[in-house]
Amino acid sequence: MIFTSLILIGLYTLDEPLMVKGYYLMGTVGVIISSLTVAKVVRDNQEDDEEIQRNRQQ
């Protein structure tokens, strides 16, 4: 959350055309979404591995 706030403040104070600010914003949103997706996939894989181990022990 802090990172996102700092990016938005930086974009607001950046002395560049709106097109450049939009490009940076799209890149930032892409990185955030990618990070959340990777975290979710890793968590889901760990949960699946735990479920497989529980089933094998039974």
N, C-alpha and C positions, 0 to 999 in steps of 0.2 A: 504494500500500500504506500509506503514511504517512497519507494522507487518511482511508482506511477505519479505521485504528486510532484516529485522533483522533475520528472520528464515534462509534465504539463506546464510547470512554472518556467522551465527552460525554453519550451516551445513558445510560450506567451512572450517572453522577453527577447527571443531571437530576432535579430534584425535581418530577416530574409523574406522573400515573397511568400505568399500564402501557399503556393504550389510546393515549395520546399518544406514548409512546416507540415503540410499534409503528407508528403512522402515520408518524413521522419515519424509522424504519428502512425502511419500505416505499418511501418517497419516495427515500431514498438509494440503495437497491438499484435502483430504476427508473432513476435518473440514471446509475449505473454501467453497467448493462446497455445503456442507450441509447448511452452514449459508446463502449462496445466495439463495438456494432453499426455505428455511424456510421464508426468507424475501419476496420472490416473492409470496409464497402462502398466507402469511398474507396480503400483499398488494392487491392481487386479491380478497381475501375474503372481505376486507374492501370496495373495489370498488363494489363488488356484493351487499353487504348490502346497500350501498348508492343508487344503481340503484333500488333495491327493494323498498326502502323508497320513492324514487321519483315516482315510478309507483303506489304506494299505495296512494300517495297524489293527484294524478291526477284523 
